[in-house]
Amino acid sequence: MGLLNNYPVRTTITSGDRGLGSDDGTTVLFTPDAYGAYVAGRLGVYNVLDYGAVGDGVTDDTAAIHAAISAAGAAGGGVVWLVGTFLVTGLTVSSNNVHIRGAGRHATTIKSHASIGSNPVLTIDGQYCSVRSLTLNGNSLGASLLYLKRSRFVADDLYCMNSATHGIRVAGTAGNTAHAGQFTNIYVIACAGNGVFLDAYAYDTEFTNLWVGQCGVGVRAQDGALFFENLHVWGCTGNGVEVRANASRFSNVYLESNGGRGIDIFNCSNISVIGGVLWKNGGAGATCNTANRNRFVGLGVYDNTGAGISINPGNYNQITGCNFFDDQGTKTQTYGVSLGAGSTSNIVANAVARAGDHLTGSILDSGTTSVLTGNVTA
């Protein structure tokens, strides 16, 4: 459909107006909304308002948004555009190459309707999809805010809040993995479960600039080979980070004021925590429990409850270039480093862990054959 020539320009167009257009050579009468939807489709942009959504924060817009998502999917992909506050009972993207776009955090909000039940707010079950520049508000209802089930997904500029369960959950299957996603500039706050839950077949997922606060657990990495750069987790009731699978990397972390441990590594190996601060957590700053060949490098670890870093037990772990202390009036950090019974062949090197800066002592080695070298303990 195209506009016919030689008609005067109108300065104001309302929904009651009509105009002439050409549809494959046939002259037709059209409404502004119909023409806008046509043009948007030709540009690959599907405005949910053109499909009946209201975006007033009162109306259930689920069916209208699904209509826009279906139109984009049927066209082989496109951008689904939202501006406003949209109540939903759960949205699902099941086609490839569909991209959900908002006008920015809080300028666009997708929020749980009272009837959402146990549905996630937004489920992505297509490949090569993305979600950008919006807020997901669980309204303390439903399941995860964002549930990713397929691979090579991109998320950017999201504010995720008030989930009755998880903020972001990534979980694929053996036949349809959810790996190789990229998440940047993400806020997650006030989720009753995990702020971010890397559940199954989520390997090779990357997070850059992730901020998590006041959740049950900040990040739970149940699958391995994950990447985190610039990670801030604070004020969670449980552990800041829980690692339960091999070969993930954490760089430039700030894990603070969590009710449990700053980072808890259990029964896995080849985890790297490089650069950052572990501060004032309700448990140890970091723990390795039955965990081998992990690395802690260049961390400031202070004012935690229990040891700064505890290996209990674990073998062949490396703690290098870290600074441990407690500067509170009433100290709670017992040791800088504690190597528990059954721990063997660990390395603690070039650490500052003075006995006088801790409640109990500097470095406790209850294991065997560990190497303690270049450390300041007096």
C-alpha positions as CSV (number, residue, x, y, z in Angstrom):
1,M,0.0,0.0,0.0
2,G,1.3,3.5,-0.9
3,L,0.0,7.0,-0.6
4,L,-1.4,8.6,-3.8
5,N,0.3,11.8,-4.9
6,N,-1.1,15.3,-5.2
7,Y,-3.2,15.4,-2.0
8,P,-2.8,18.3,0.4
9,V,-0.8,17.7,3.6
10,R,-2.9,17.6,6.8
11,T,-1.4,19.1,9.9
12,T,-3.7,17.0,12.2
13,I,-4.8,13.5,11.6
14,T,-7.3,11.7,13.8
15,S,-8.5,8.1,13.9
16,G,-11.8,9.1,12.2
17,D,-10.0,10.4,9.1
18,R,-9.9,8.4,5.9
19,G,-7.5,8.6,3.0
20,L,-6.8,7.0,-0.4
21,G,-4.0,4.7,-1.0
22,S,-2.7,2.3,-3.6
23,D,-2.4,-1.4,-2.8
24,D,-0.7,-3.2,-5.6
25,G,-2.2,-0.8,-8.1
26,T,-5.7,-0.9,-6.6
27,T,-7.0,2.4,-5.0
28,V,-8.4,1.7,-1.5
29,L,-9.7,3.7,1.4
30,F,-7.6,3.4,4.6
31,T,-7.5,4.6,8.2
32,P,-4.4,6.3,9.6
33,D,-3.9,3.4,12.0
34,A,-4.1,0.8,9.3
35,Y,-1.6,2.7,7.2
36,G,0.7,3.2,10.2
37,A,0.6,-0.5,10.9
38,Y,1.3,-1.3,7.2
39,V,4.3,1.1,7.1
40,A,5.6,-0.3,10.4
41,G,5.4,-3.8,9.1
42,R,7.3,-2.9,6.0
43,L,10.0,-1.4,8.2
44,G,10.1,-4.4,10.5
45,V,8.7,-2.5,13.5
46,Y,5.5,-3.7,15.1
47,N,4.1,-1.2,17.5
48,V,1.9,-3.0,20.0
49,L,-0.5,-0.1,20.0
50,D,-1.4,-0.9,16.4
51,Y,-2.5,-4.3,17.6
52,G,-4.8,-3.1,20.2
53,A,-2.6,-2.6,23.3
54,V,-3.4,0.3,25.5
55,G,-0.4,0.6,27.8
56,D,-2.2,2.4,30.6
57,G,-1.1,0.1,33.4
58,V,-4.8,-1.0,33.9
59,T,-5.8,-2.9,30.8
60,D,-4.7,-6.5,30.3
61,D,-2.6,-6.1,27.1
62,T,-1.4,-9.7,26.8
63,A,-3.4,-10.7,23.7
64,A,-2.5,-7.4,21.8
65,I,1.2,-7.8,22.5
66,H,1.1,-11.4,21.5
67,A,-0.5,-10.3,18.2
68,A,2.4,-8.0,17.5
69,I,4.9,-10.7,18.5
70,S,3.1,-13.2,16.1
71,A,3.2,-10.7,13.3
72,A,6.9,-10.2,13.7
73,G,7.5,-13.9,13.9
74,A,5.4,-14.5,10.8
75,A,7.5,-12.0,8.9
76,G,10.7,-13.8,9.8
77,G,11.6,-11.4,12.6
78,G,11.3,-7.8,13.5
79,V,11.1,-5.3,16.4
80,V,8.1,-5.3,18.7
81,W,7.9,-1.8,20.0
82,L,6.4,-0.8,23.4
83,V,6.0,2.5,25.2
84,G,3.9,2.7,28.3
85,T,3.0,0.3,31.2
86,F,1.6,-3.0,30.0
87,L,-0.1,-5.5,32.3
88,V,0.3,-9.1,31.1
89,T,-0.5,-12.6,32.2
90,G,2.7,-13.9,30.7
91,L,4.2,-13.3,27.2
92,T,6.1,-15.8,25.1
93,V,8.3,-15.3,22.1
94,S,8.5,-18.6,20.2
95,S,9.9,-17.4,16.8
96,N,13.5,-16.7,15.9
97,N,14.8,-13.1,15.3
98,V,12.1,-11.3,17.3
99,H,13.3,-8.3,19.3
100,I,11.4,-6.7,22.1
101,R,12.2,-3.0,22.4
102,G,11.2,-0.3,24.9
103,A,11.9,3.4,25.2
104,G,14.1,2.9,28.3
105,R,13.8,1.7,31.9
106,H,10.6,2.9,33.4
107,A,9.5,4.6,30.2
108,T,8.4,1.1,29.2
109,T,7.3,-1.4,31.8
110,I,5.9,-4.9,31.3
111,K,4.2,-5.8,34.6
112,S,2.4,-8.9,36.0
113,H,-1.3,-8.8,35.9
114,A,-3.1,-10.1,39.0
115,S,-4.1,-13.2,37.0
116,I,-0.6,-14.2,35.9
117,G,-0.6,-17.3,38.2
118,S,2.7,-19.2,37.9
119,N,3.7,-17.8,34.5
120,P,6.9,-16.0,33.8
121,V,6.4,-12.4,32.8
122,L,8.4,-12.8,29.6
123,T,9.6,-16.1,28.1
124,I,12.0,-16.2,25.2
125,D,11.8,-19.6,23.3
126,G,13.3,-18.5,20.0
127,Q,16.9,-18.2,18.8
128,Y,18.7,-14.9,18.0
129,C,16.1,-12.8,19.9
130,S,16.7,-9.8,22.2
131,V,15.1,-7.6,24.8
132,R,16.3,-4.0,25.4
133,S,15.5,-0.8,27.2
134,L,12.6,-1.6,29.5
135,T,11.5,-2.6,33.0
136,L,10.1,-6.0,34.0
137,N,8.0,-5.7,37.1
138,G,6.7,-9.0,38.7
139,N,4.4,-7.1,41.0
140,S,5.4,-9.8,43.6
141,L,3.5,-12.4,41.6
142,G,4.2,-15.1,39.0
143,A,7.4,-16.9,38.2
144,S,10.6,-15.5,36.7
145,L,10.6,-12.0,35.2
146,L,12.7,-13.1,32.2
147,Y,12.9,-16.8,31.3
148,L,15.4,-17.6,28.6
149,K,15.1,-21.0,27.0
150,R,17.0,-20.7,23.7
151,S,20.6,-19.8,22.6
152,R,22.3,-16.7,21.4
153,F,20.0,-14.2,23.1
154,V,20.9,-10.5,23.8
155,A,19.6,-8.4,26.7
156,D,20.6,-4.8,27.4
157,D,19.4,-1.9,29.6
158,L,16.9,-3.9,31.7
159,Y,15.5,-3.1,35.2
160,C,14.1,-6.3,36.7
161,M,12.1,-6.0,39.9
162,N,9.7,-7.6,42.4
163,S,9.6,-11.2,41.3
164,A,7.9,-13.8,43.5
165,T,10.6,-16.2,42.3
166,H,13.7,-15.4,40.1
167,G,14.6,-12.2,38.3
168,I,16.4,-13.8,35.3
169,R,16.4,-17.6,34.7
170,V,18.3,-19.2,31.9
171,A,17.4,-22.9,31.4
172,G,17.6,-24.9,28.2
173,T,17.5,-28.6,27.4
174,A,19.9,-31.0,25.7
175,G,18.1,-30.6,22.5
176,N,17.5,-26.9,22.7
177,T,20.2,-25.2,24.7
178,A,20.1,-21.7,26.2
179,H,23.8,-21.1,25.9
180,A,25.8,-18.1,24.5
181,G,23.5,-15.4,25.7
182,Q,24.9,-11.9,26.3
183,F,23.5,-9.6,29.1
184,T,24.7,-6.0,29.6
185,N,23.7,-3.2,31.8
186,I,21.2,-5.2,33.9
187,Y,19.6,-4.3,37.3
188,V,17.8,-6.9,39.3
189,I,16.2,-6.0,42.6
190,A,13.8,-7.4,45.2
191,C,13.3,-10.9,43.8
192,A,12.3,-13.6,46.4
193,G,14.4,-16.3,44.7
194,N,17.6,-15.9,42.8
195,G,18.3,-12.6,41.2
196,V,20.0,-14.4,38.3
197,F,19.6,-18.2,38.0
198,L,21.9,-20.0,35.4
199,D,20.0,-23.2,35.7
200,A,20.7,-25.8,32.9
201,Y,22.4,-25.7,29.5
202,A,23.3,-22.1,30.1
203,Y,27.0,-22.4,29.5
204,D,29.0,-19.7,27.7
205,T,26.6,-17.0,28.9
206,E,28.2,-13.6,29.5
207,F,27.2,-10.8,31.9
208,T,28.7,-7.3,31.8
209,N,27.7,-4.6,34.3
210,L,25.3,-6.7,36.4
211,W,23.8,-5.2,39.6
212,V,21.8,-7.4,41.9
213,G,20.3,-6.3,45.2
214,Q,17.9,-7.5,47.9
215,C,17.1,-10.9,46.5
216,G,17.1,-14.3,48.1
217,V,20.4,-15.3,46.5
218,G,22.1,-12.8,44.2
219,V,23.5,-15.1,41.4
220,R,23.2,-18.9,41.3
221,A,25.5,-20.5,38.7
222,Q,24.3,-24.0,38.4
223,D,25.8,-24.5,35.0
224,G,29.4,-23.7,34.1
225,A,31.7,-21.8,31.7
226,L,30.0,-18.5,32.5
227,F,31.5,-15.0,32.4
228,F,30.9,-12.1,34.8
229,E,32.6,-8.7,34.4
230,N,31.7,-5.8,36.7
231,L,29.4,-7.7,39.1
232,H,27.8,-6.0,42.2
233,V,25.7,-8.0,44.5
234,W,24.4,-6.5,47.8
235,G,21.8,-6.9,50.5
236,C,20.6,-10.4,49.6
237,T,19.2,-12.5,52.4
238,G,21.3,-15.5,51.4
239,N,24.7,-15.8,49.6
240,G,25.8,-13.2,47.2
241,V,26.9,-15.7,44.6
242,E,26.6,-19.5,44.6
243,V,28.7,-21.5,42.1
244,R,27.8,-25.1,41.5
245,A,29.6,-26.0,38.2
246,N,33.1,-25.7,36.7
247,A,35.0,-23.1,34.8
248,S,33.3,-19.8,35.4
249,R,35.1,-16.4,35.6
250,F,34.3,-13.5,37.8
251,S,36.2,-10.2,37.2
252,N,35.9,-6.9,39.1
253,V,33.3,-8.0,41.7
254,Y,31.8,-6.1,44.7
255,L,29.9,-8.6,46.9
256,E,28.8,-6.8,50.0
257,S,26.3,-6.8,52.9
258,N,24.8,-10.2,52.0
259,G,23.2,-12.3,54.7
260,G,25.3,-15.3,53.8
261,R,28.7,-15.7,52.1
262,G,30.0,-13.2,49.5
263,I,30.7,-16.1,47.1
264,D,30.1,-19.8,47.9
265,I,31.9,-22.3,45.6
266,F,30.8,-25.9,46.2
267,N,32.0,-29.2,44.6
268,C,33.4,-27.6,41.4
269,S,36.8,-26.5,40.0
270,N,38.5,-23.9,37.8
271,I,36.6,-20.9,39.1
272,S,38.4,-17.6,38.9
273,V,37.6,-14.5,41.1
274,I,39.9,-11.8,40.0
275,G,39.8,-8.2,41.3
276,G,37.3,-6.6,43.6
277,V,35.9,-6.4,47.1
278,L,34.3,-8.9,49.4
279,W,32.9,-6.8,52.3
280,K,30.7,-7.1,55.3
281,N,28.9,-10.3,54.4
282,G,27.1,-12.3,57.1
283,G,29.3,-15.3,56.3
284,A,32.8,-15.7,55.0
285,G,33.9,-13.4,52.2
286,A,34.4,-16.5,50.0
287,T,34.3,-20.3,50.6
288,C,35.5,-23.3,48.7
289,N,33.8,-26.4,50.0
290,T,35.0,-29.7,48.4
291,A,36.3,-27.5,45.6
292,N,39.7,-27.7,43.9
293,R,41.9,-25.7,41.6
294,N,40.2,-22.4,42.0
295,R,41.8,-18.9,42.0
296,F,41.3,-15.8,44.1
297,V,43.5,-12.9,42.9
298,G,43.8,-9.3,43.9
299,L,40.8,-9.0,46.3
300,G,40.1,-6.7,49.2
301,V,38.4,-9.0,51.8
302,Y,37.3,-7.3,55.0
303,D,34.7,-7.0,57.8
304,N,33.0,-10.3,56.9
305,T,31.7,-12.8,59.5
306,G,34.0,-15.8,59.7
307,A,37.1,-16.1,57.6
308,G,37.9,-13.8,54.7
309,I,38.5,-16.8,52.4
310,S,37.8,-20.3,53.7
311,I,39.0,-23.5,52.0
312,N,37.2,-26.4,53.8
313,P,38.2,-28.7,52.3
314,G,39.9,-28.2,49.0
315,N,43.0,-28.9,47.1
316,Y,45.3,-27.0,44.7
317,N,43.5,-23.7,45.2
318,Q,45.4,-20.4,44.8
319,I,45.0,-17.2,46.9
320,T,47.3,-14.5,45.5
321,G,47.8,-10.8,46.2
322,C,44.8,-10.3,48.4
323,N,44.4,-7.9,51.4
324,F,42.5,-9.2,54.5
325,F,41.5,-7.1,57.5
326,D,38.7,-6.1,59.8
327,D,38.5,-2.4,60.8
328,Q,35.3,-2.6,62.8
329,G,35.2,-1.7,66.4
330,T,34.0,-5.2,67.2
331,K,35.7,-7.5,64.8
332,T,33.9,-10.4,63.1
333,Q,36.4,-11.6,60.5
334,T,38.1,-14.4,62.3
335,Y,41.1,-15.1,60.0
336,G,42.2,-13.7,56.7
337,V,42.5,-17.2,55.3
338,S,41.4,-20.5,56.8
339,L,42.6,-23.8,55.2
340,G,40.5,-26.5,56.8
341,A,41.3,-30.1,57.7
342,G,41.6,-32.3,54.7
343,S,42.8,-29.4,52.5
344,T,46.1,-30.2,50.7
345,S,48.6,-28.4,48.4
346,N,46.9,-25.0,48.4
347,I,48.9,-21.8,47.8
348,V,48.5,-18.5,49.8
349,A,51.0,-16.0,48.4
350,N,51.7,-12.3,48.7
351,A,48.7,-11.7,51.0
352,V,48.4,-9.1,53.7
353,A,46.6,-10.8,56.6
354,R,47.9,-9.4,59.9
355,A,46.8,-11.2,63.1
356,G,46.0,-7.9,64.8
357,D,43.6,-7.0,62.0
358,H,41.4,-10.0,62.7
359,L,39.3,-11.4,65.6
360,T,41.3,-14.6,66.0
361,G,44.5,-14.7,63.8
362,S,46.1,-14.2,60.4
363,I,46.2,-17.5,58.3
364,L,45.0,-20.8,59.7
365,D,46.4,-23.8,58.0
366,S,44.8,-27.0,59.4
367,G,45.6,-29.0,56.2
368,T,48.7,-30.4,54.8
369,T,51.4,-29.6,52.2
370,S,50.1,-26.1,51.5
371,V,52.5,-23.3,50.4
372,L,52.4,-20.1,52.4
373,T,54.8,-17.6,50.9
374,G,55.4,-13.9,50.8
375,N,52.6,-13.1,53.2
376,V,52.4,-10.3,55.8
377,T,50.9,-11.8,59.0
378,A,52.4,-9.8,61.8
